[in-house]
Amino acid sequence: MSEFDARSRRKLIRTGQWGALAGLLVVPALVLAQEPAQPPAQTPGQGQFQGRGRGQGRGRGQRDWPPEGPAPKNAEGKPDISGAWEPNAIRQNVDLPATGVEIPFQPWAAELYKQRKDSISKEDPEARCLPPGVPRMSTTPYPFRIMQTPTLTLIVYEGGAHIWRQIFTDGRPHSKDPNPSWLGESIGHWEDDTFVVDTIGFNGKSWIDESGLPTTESLHVIERFHRIDLGHMEIEHTVDDPKAYTKPWKFTTHPQMLRGELMEYICQENNRDVEHLVGKTQK
């Protein structure tokens, strides 16, 4: 089920309430507030899996969603991970350590993280419509669409700068000196039924979560996409950044099939969040 209705989510962002809401999501007392609304009463014949048209009631918490059934296969006999997915990972986007993930900080990274937490994440790049980066693209609370061909996988993201990503599967190796970028250079391959994406070449500007987990240009991310069944997927993320962390560490997200389609969303349009990112006020 969706963590947020798409239109409600967009209203929060455009009215500058998103940052405040995101900060509160880690408070246990608000967990009940995240429960989806009960679906409206259905007439006979409603509530069946009828595809992904926008009229299917995106994010309304219908009891028949996500759909059940085995994972479909592609032409090569591998699980087909293509389609539209909702991240289902808002708490990991806001504060990964608060979800129980142990972070093996280097001393300077621990200090920087504390500074960012103490300032209530006022310098978060994503709040300024910059790309969330990898692996945060998997937790940013906007759906994404995966499209696969034998030689290239594309991921289009609705939000988080409305960006796209290329994952090359034509057998090429990583570049010897890739141009540093927000999303890095991604090479993919299959290991049994798991699609493995190896990404390097980052610019070190992105945060791994809103609370401020830092990255450097040495960041190396491995993502393992496994489609569990028709409506569910699992993505294991391994973060290896020896300049920021003493050893590699992992976290896992569980996307669900999106009930609906990606919508047009322009982060820079009437972005009223930045004016509220002032850190702690002086008493």
DADA-V639646 format. One record per residue. N is the residue number from 1. RES is the residue in three letters. PHI is phi in whole degrees, 0 to 359 (999 if undefined). BURIAL is + if it has 9 or more other C-alpha atoms within 8 Angstrom, else -. Layout:
BEGIN
n:N res:RES phi:PHI burial:BURIAL
n:N res:RES phi:PHI burial:BURIAL
END
This chain:
BEGIN
n:1 res:MET phi:999 burial:+
n:2 res:SER phi:292 burial:+
n:3 res:GLU phi:285 burial:+
n:4 res:PHE phi:219 burial:+
n:5 res:ASP phi:291 burial:+
n:6 res:ALA phi:302 burial:-
n:7 res:ARG phi:290 burial:-
n:8 res:SER phi:296 burial:-
n:9 res:ARG phi:300 burial:+
n:10 res:ARG phi:294 burial:-
n:11 res:LYS phi:296 burial:-
n:12 res:LEU phi:299 burial:+
n:13 res:ILE phi:291 burial:+
n:14 res:ARG phi:288 burial:+
n:15 res:THR phi:262 burial:+
n:16 res:GLY phi:79 burial:+
n:17 res:GLN phi:264 burial:+
n:18 res:TRP phi:297 burial:+
n:19 res:GLY phi:300 burial:+
n:20 res:ALA phi:294 burial:-
n:21 res:LEU phi:295 burial:-
n:22 res:ALA phi:301 burial:+
n:23 res:GLY phi:295 burial:-
n:24 res:LEU phi:275 burial:-
n:25 res:LEU phi:296 burial:+
n:26 res:VAL phi:278 burial:+
n:27 res:VAL phi:276 burial:-
n:28 res:PRO phi:305 burial:-
n:29 res:ALA phi:296 burial:-
n:30 res:LEU phi:262 burial:+
n:31 res:VAL phi:301 burial:+
n:32 res:LEU phi:297 burial:-
n:33 res:ALA phi:292 burial:-
n:34 res:GLN phi:270 burial:-
n:35 res:GLU phi:293 burial:-
n:36 res:PRO phi:294 burial:+
n:37 res:ALA phi:294 burial:-
n:38 res:GLN phi:293 burial:-
n:39 res:PRO phi:291 burial:-
n:40 res:PRO phi:292 burial:-
n:41 res:ALA phi:300 burial:-
n:42 res:GLN phi:252 burial:-
n:43 res:THR phi:274 burial:-
n:44 res:PRO phi:306 burial:-
n:45 res:GLY phi:97 burial:-
n:46 res:GLN phi:276 burial:-
n:47 res:GLY phi:86 burial:-
n:48 res:GLN phi:266 burial:-
n:49 res:PHE phi:292 burial:-
n:50 res:GLN phi:237 burial:-
n:51 res:GLY phi:109 burial:-
n:52 res:ARG phi:240 burial:+
n:53 res:GLY phi:294 burial:-
n:54 res:ARG phi:300 burial:+
n:55 res:GLY phi:288 burial:-
n:56 res:GLN phi:280 burial:+
n:57 res:GLY phi:86 burial:-
n:58 res:ARG phi:304 burial:+
n:59 res:GLY phi:72 burial:+
n:60 res:ARG phi:260 burial:+
n:61 res:GLY phi:77 burial:+
n:62 res:GLN phi:296 burial:+
n:63 res:ARG phi:291 burial:-
n:64 res:ASP phi:265 burial:-
n:65 res:TRP phi:227 burial:+
n:66 res:PRO phi:291 burial:+
n:67 res:PRO phi:292 burial:+
n:68 res:GLU phi:261 burial:-
n:69 res:GLY phi:135 burial:-
n:70 res:PRO phi:288 burial:-
n:71 res:ALA phi:293 burial:+
n:72 res:PRO phi:292 burial:-
n:73 res:LYS phi:248 burial:+
n:74 res:ASN phi:269 burial:-
n:75 res:ALA phi:296 burial:-
n:76 res:GLU phi:270 burial:-
n:77 res:GLY phi:85 burial:-
n:78 res:LYS phi:270 burial:+
n:79 res:PRO phi:302 burial:+
n:80 res:ASP phi:273 burial:+
n:81 res:ILE phi:267 burial:+
n:82 res:SER phi:289 burial:-
n:83 res:GLY phi:124 burial:-
n:84 res:ALA phi:262 burial:+
n:85 res:TRP phi:228 burial:+
n:86 res:GLU phi:256 burial:+
n:87 res:PRO phi:298 burial:+
n:88 res:ASN phi:61 burial:+
n:89 res:ALA phi:215 burial:+
n:90 res:ILE phi:298 burial:+
n:91 res:ARG phi:292 burial:+
n:92 res:GLN phi:289 burial:+
n:93 res:ASN phi:291 burial:+
n:94 res:VAL phi:281 burial:+
n:95 res:ASP phi:203 burial:+
n:96 res:LEU phi:300 burial:+
n:97 res:PRO phi:302 burial:-
n:98 res:ALA phi:291 burial:-
n:99 res:THR phi:272 burial:-
n:100 res:GLY phi:105 burial:-
n:101 res:VAL phi:282 burial:+
n:102 res:GLU phi:273 burial:-
n:103 res:ILE phi:254 burial:-
n:104 res:PRO phi:273 burial:-
n:105 res:PHE phi:295 burial:+
n:106 res:GLN phi:287 burial:+
n:107 res:PRO phi:306 burial:-
n:108 res:TRP phi:294 burial:-
n:109 res:ALA phi:291 burial:+
n:110 res:ALA phi:296 burial:+
n:111 res:GLU phi:293 burial:-
n:112 res:LEU phi:297 burial:+
n:113 res:TYR phi:300 burial:+
n:114 res:LYS phi:297 burial:-
n:115 res:GLN phi:298 burial:-
n:116 res:ARG phi:294 burial:+
n:117 res:LYS phi:297 burial:+
n:118 res:ASP phi:295 burial:+
n:119 res:SER phi:269 burial:+
n:120 res:ILE phi:56 burial:+
n:121 res:SER phi:58 burial:+
n:122 res:LYS phi:292 burial:+
n:123 res:GLU phi:258 burial:-
n:124 res:ASP phi:303 burial:+
n:125 res:PRO phi:301 burial:+
n:126 res:GLU phi:297 burial:+
n:127 res:ALA phi:293 burial:+
n:128 res:ARG phi:256 burial:-
n:129 res:CYS phi:67 burial:+
n:130 res:LEU phi:271 burial:+
n:131 res:PRO phi:300 burial:+
n:132 res:PRO phi:295 burial:+
n:133 res:GLY phi:83 burial:+
n:134 res:VAL phi:248 burial:+
n:135 res:PRO phi:265 burial:+
n:136 res:ARG phi:294 burial:+
n:137 res:MET phi:304 burial:+
n:138 res:SER phi:281 burial:+
n:139 res:THR phi:248 burial:+
n:140 res:THR phi:303 burial:+
n:141 res:PRO phi:281 burial:+
n:142 res:TYR phi:224 burial:+
n:143 res:PRO phi:291 burial:+
n:144 res:PHE phi:218 burial:+
n:145 res:ARG phi:241 burial:+
n:146 res:ILE phi:257 burial:+
n:147 res:MET phi:231 burial:+
n:148 res:GLN phi:239 burial:+
n:149 res:THR phi:234 burial:-
n:150 res:PRO phi:300 burial:-
n:151 res:THR phi:245 burial:-
n:152 res:LEU phi:205 burial:+
n:153 res:THR phi:246 burial:+
n:154 res:LEU phi:244 burial:+
n:155 res:ILE phi:235 burial:+
n:156 res:VAL phi:252 burial:+
n:157 res:TYR phi:254 burial:+
n:158 res:GLU phi:295 burial:+
n:159 res:GLY phi:238 burial:+
n:160 res:GLY phi:65 burial:+
n:161 res:ALA phi:84 burial:+
n:162 res:HIS phi:51 burial:+
n:163 res:ILE phi:251 burial:+
n:164 res:TRP phi:233 burial:-
n:165 res:ARG phi:222 burial:-
n:166 res:GLN phi:252 burial:+
n:167 res:ILE phi:236 burial:+
n:168 res:PHE phi:276 burial:+
n:169 res:THR phi:232 burial:+
n:170 res:ASP phi:262 burial:-
n:171 res:GLY phi:92 burial:-
n:172 res:ARG phi:290 burial:-
n:173 res:PRO phi:274 burial:-
n:174 res:HIS phi:294 burial:+
n:175 res:SER phi:297 burial:-
n:176 res:LYS phi:293 burial:-
n:177 res:ASP phi:216 burial:-
n:178 res:PRO phi:295 burial:+
n:179 res:ASN phi:293 burial:-
n:180 res:PRO phi:302 burial:+
n:181 res:SER phi:210 burial:-
n:182 res:TRP phi:294 burial:+
n:183 res:LEU phi:258 burial:+
n:184 res:GLY phi:71 burial:+
n:185 res:GLU phi:251 burial:+
n:186 res:SER phi:247 burial:+
n:187 res:ILE phi:239 burial:+
n:188 res:GLY phi:242 burial:+
n:189 res:HIS phi:201 burial:-
n:190 res:TRP phi:262 burial:-
n:191 res:GLU phi:238 burial:-
n:192 res:ASP phi:57 burial:-
n:193 res:ASP phi:260 burial:-
n:194 res:THR phi:243 burial:+
n:195 res:PHE phi:270 burial:+
n:196 res:VAL phi:254 burial:+
n:197 res:VAL phi:242 burial:+
n:198 res:ASP phi:250 burial:+
n:199 res:THR phi:233 burial:+
n:200 res:ILE phi:227 burial:+
n:201 res:GLY phi:80 burial:+
n:202 res:PHE phi:273 burial:+
n:203 res:ASN phi:265 burial:+
n:204 res:GLY phi:74 burial:+
n:205 res:LYS phi:262 burial:+
n:206 res:SER phi:277 burial:+
n:207 res:TRP phi:258 burial:+
n:208 res:ILE phi:282 burial:+
n:209 res:ASP phi:210 burial:+
n:210 res:GLU phi:294 burial:+
n:211 res:SER phi:291 burial:+
n:212 res:GLY phi:114 burial:+
n:213 res:LEU phi:299 burial:+
n:214 res:PRO phi:277 burial:+
n:215 res:THR phi:226 burial:+
n:216 res:THR phi:229 burial:+
n:217 res:GLU phi:289 burial:+
n:218 res:SER phi:272 burial:+
n:219 res:LEU phi:302 burial:+
n:220 res:HIS phi:225 burial:+
n:221 res:VAL phi:242 burial:+
n:222 res:ILE phi:241 burial:+
n:223 res:GLU phi:247 burial:+
n:224 res:ARG phi:241 burial:+
n:225 res:PHE phi:269 burial:+
n:226 res:HIS phi:229 burial:+
n:227 res:ARG phi:277 burial:+
n:228 res:ILE phi:287 burial:+
n:229 res:ASP phi:203 burial:+
n:230 res:LEU phi:301 burial:+
n:231 res:GLY phi:256 burial:+
n:232 res:HIS phi:227 burial:+
n:233 res:MET phi:225 burial:+
n:234 res:GLU phi:234 burial:+
n:235 res:ILE phi:235 burial:+
n:236 res:GLU phi:266 burial:+
n:237 res:HIS phi:249 burial:+
n:238 res:THR phi:250 burial:+
n:239 res:VAL phi:257 burial:+
n:240 res:ASP phi:232 burial:+
n:241 res:ASP phi:224 burial:+
n:242 res:PRO phi:298 burial:+
n:243 res:LYS phi:282 burial:-
n:244 res:ALA phi:254 burial:+
n:245 res:TYR phi:226 burial:+
n:246 res:THR phi:283 burial:+
n:247 res:LYS phi:199 burial:-
n:248 res:PRO phi:297 burial:+
n:249 res:TRP phi:218 burial:+
n:250 res:LYS phi:229 burial:+
n:251 res:PHE phi:209 burial:-
n:252 res:THR phi:232 burial:-
n:253 res:THR phi:246 burial:+
n:254 res:HIS phi:228 burial:+
n:255 res:PRO phi:298 burial:+
n:256 res:GLN phi:238 burial:+
n:257 res:MET phi:302 burial:+
n:258 res:LEU phi:286 burial:+
n:259 res:ARG phi:266 burial:+
n:260 res:GLY phi:136 burial:+
n:261 res:GLU phi:230 burial:+
n:262 res:LEU phi:297 burial:+
n:263 res:MET phi:248 burial:-
n:264 res:GLU phi:287 burial:-
n:265 res:TYR phi:219 burial:-
n:266 res:ILE phi:246 burial:-
n:267 res:CYS phi:301 burial:+
n:268 res:GLN phi:287 burial:-
n:269 res:GLU phi:284 burial:-
n:270 res:ASN phi:55 burial:-
n:271 res:ASN phi:287 burial:+
n:272 res:ARG phi:252 burial:+
n:273 res:ASP phi:282 burial:+
n:274 res:VAL phi:301 burial:+
n:275 res:GLU phi:297 burial:-
n:276 res:HIS phi:265 burial:-
n:277 res:LEU phi:271 burial:+
n:278 res:VAL phi:244 burial:-
n:279 res:GLY phi:75 burial:+
n:280 res:LYS phi:282 burial:-
n:281 res:THR phi:280 burial:-
n:282 res:GLN phi:281 burial:-
n:283 res:LYS phi:268 burial:-
END
